Amino acid sequence: MKTFNQVTPGKQQPESPWEFAYGIFCQLYPFWISRITTMSVQIDQSHWVDNVLPGLGYDRLRLLDLSFPPPLPDHSNAAAQFDRARGALDQRRYGDCIQECRGLLNMWERQYGATDQQRIAEKIAQERQWPDNDIRRQLLDTLWKKVSDIANAPHHPEGDVNAELFTGGDARLLLLLTAALSEYLGTLPPF
């Protein structure tokens, strides 16, 4: 590339085919034979983590590794159900994300044979032989009940909660709570 009509003190300018009043312009000289080769660059992992990823904003994010159970009797894959919920969240369909979480919770309730009379926390507590005053029983029951209430809200429009009121933060919180509960039930010792 050759530049014309550019003033550089102490340097003779090449003869220009256009007047100086037209401003700076360049003439491009293409090469007819050119080659682009692959160049491998190895970056040390610590440099990548310490310098590159923070520049991309990954110093504000953490990845979660969740373990899902093997296929459940009434469902081929809990991870696929979770992926549908995650996809809805990514597409900003927050009500759909919450409904997909409802599907995950229902899968677990069917797996353990939980009913309105005997909730999942009671089923788990009996199978694991937790004492009546065990804090795990209360924790699981409270979390499950609250997460289920929110997950059922978009499915029942007659309630006071409208699916359109859910924000991305609401849907993400419910998705993470559902995933954490699923992982917890999936890592309990076999019954």
C-alpha positions in Angstrom: 0.0 0.0 0.0 1.4 3.4 -1.0 0.1 6.7 0.6 -0.2 9.9 -1.2 -0.9 13.6 -0.2 0.5 13.0 3.3 2.7 15.7 4.7 5.7 14.4 6.6 8.3 17.1 7.7 11.7 16.5 6.1 10.5 13.8 3.8 10.0 14.1 0.0 6.4 13.1 -1.0 5.9 10.9 -4.0 4.4 12.4 -7.1 0.6 12.2 -6.7 -1.9 11.8 -9.5 -4.5 13.8 -7.5 -4.3 17.3 -6.1 -3.4 17.9 -2.5 -6.8 19.5 -1.9 -8.5 16.1 -2.3 -6.7 14.8 0.9 -4.8 11.7 1.7 -5.4 8.5 -0.3 -3.7 5.2 -0.6 -3.0 2.9 -3.5 -3.3 -0.8 -2.8 -0.9 -3.2 -4.5 -2.4 -6.8 -4.3 0.0 -9.8 -4.4 -1.3 -12.4 -6.7 0.5 -15.2 -4.9 0.0 -15.2 -1.2 0.0 -17.9 1.4 -1.8 -18.1 4.7 -0.5 -20.7 7.0 -1.6 -21.9 10.4 0.4 -20.6 13.3 0.2 -22.4 16.6 0.7 -20.4 19.7 0.9 -22.2 23.1 -0.2 -20.2 26.1 0.6 -21.4 29.6 -2.5 -22.3 31.5 -1.7 -19.9 34.4 -1.2 -17.0 31.9 -4.6 -17.9 30.3 -6.4 -18.0 33.7 -4.6 -15.0 35.2 -4.6 -12.6 32.2 -6.8 -13.7 29.3 -10.0 -14.9 30.9 -10.4 -11.9 33.3 -10.2 -9.6 30.2 -13.1 -11.6 28.8 -15.1 -11.1 31.9 -14.7 -14.6 33.3 -13.3 -13.3 36.6 -17.0 -12.5 37.5 -18.3 -16.0 36.6 -17.9 -19.4 38.1 -18.8 -22.7 36.3 -20.8 -25.3 38.2 -20.3 -29.0 37.6 -23.5 -30.8 38.5 -23.9 -34.6 38.7 -27.2 -36.0 37.5 -28.5 -39.4 38.3 -28.7 -42.2 35.7 -32.0 -42.3 33.7 -35.0 -42.4 36.0 -37.8 -44.9 35.4 -40.3 -42.5 33.9 -37.7 -40.3 32.2 -34.8 -41.1 30.0 -32.4 -38.4 31.1 -32.5 -35.8 33.9 -29.7 -33.8 32.2 -31.8 -33.4 29.0 -34.6 -31.9 31.1 -32.1 -29.6 32.8 -30.8 -28.6 29.4 -34.3 -27.6 28.3 -34.6 -25.4 31.3 -31.2 -23.9 30.7 -32.1 -23.3 27.0 -35.3 -21.5 28.0 -33.2 -19.3 30.4 -30.7 -18.5 27.7 -33.6 -17.6 25.3 -35.1 -15.3 28.0 -38.2 -17.4 28.3 -38.2 -17.2 32.1 -41.7 -18.7 32.7 -40.7 -21.7 30.5 -37.5 -22.1 32.4 -39.4 -22.3 35.6 -41.9 -24.8 34.1 -39.0 -27.0 33.1 -37.8 -26.9 36.6 -41.2 -28.1 37.7 -40.7 -31.1 35.4 -37.4 -32.0 37.1 -39.0 -31.8 40.6 -41.9 -33.9 39.4 -39.5 -36.6 38.1 -37.9 -36.9 41.5 -41.3 -37.1 43.3 -42.3 -39.9 40.9 -39.0 -41.6 41.5 -39.5 -41.7 45.2 -43.3 -42.1 45.2 -43.9 -38.9 47.0 -47.5 -37.7 47.4 -49.2 -34.8 49.1 -49.7 -36.9 52.2 -46.0 -38.1 52.3 -43.7 -35.5 50.8 -40.3 -36.3 49.3 -38.4 -35.2 52.4 -40.3 -37.7 54.5 -39.6 -40.5 51.9 -35.9 -39.6 51.9 -35.8 -39.4 55.7 -37.4 -42.8 56.0 -35.2 -44.5 53.5 -32.0 -43.0 55.0 -33.3 -43.6 58.5 -32.9 -40.0 59.6 -34.3 -39.3 63.1 -37.5 -37.2 63.4 -35.6 -34.2 64.6 -32.8 -34.4 62.0 -32.1 -31.0 60.5 -31.6 -32.5 57.1 -35.3 -33.5 57.0 -36.4 -30.0 57.8 -34.0 -28.4 55.3 -35.0 -30.7 52.5 -38.7 -30.3 53.2 -38.5 -26.5 53.4 -36.4 -26.1 50.3 -38.4 -28.5 48.2 -41.7 -26.9 49.3 -40.5 -23.4 48.4 -38.9 -24.3 45.1 -42.0 -26.4 44.1 -44.3 -23.5 45.0 -42.4 -21.2 42.6 -42.0 -23.8 39.9 -45.8 -24.5 40.0 -46.8 -20.8 39.7 -46.5 -20.3 35.9 -48.4 -23.6 35.4 -51.4 -22.3 37.4 -52.3 -18.9 36.0 -55.2 -18.6 38.4 -52.8 -17.9 41.3 -51.5 -14.5 42.3 -48.1 -15.0 40.6 -47.9 -14.3 36.9 -45.2 -16.0 34.8 -44.5 -12.7 33.1 -43.3 -11.2 36.4 -40.3 -13.6 36.6 -37.0 -12.0 35.8 -33.9 -13.7 34.5 -32.5 -13.6 38.1 -35.6 -15.3 39.4 -35.4 -18.1 36.8 -31.7 -18.6 37.2 -32.1 -18.9 41.0 -34.8 -21.5 40.6 -32.8 -23.4 38.1 -29.7 -23.5 40.3 -31.8 -24.5 43.3 -33.5 -27.2 41.3 -30.1 -28.4 40.0 -28.6 -28.4 43.6 -31.6 -30.4 44.9 -31.3 -32.9 42.0 -27.6 -33.3 42.6 -28.2 -33.9 46.3 -30.9 -36.5 45.6 -28.7 -38.1 43.0 -25.7 -38.4 45.3 -27.6 -40.0 48.2 -26.5 -43.5 48.9 -28.6 -46.1 47.0 -31.8 -47.2 48.7 
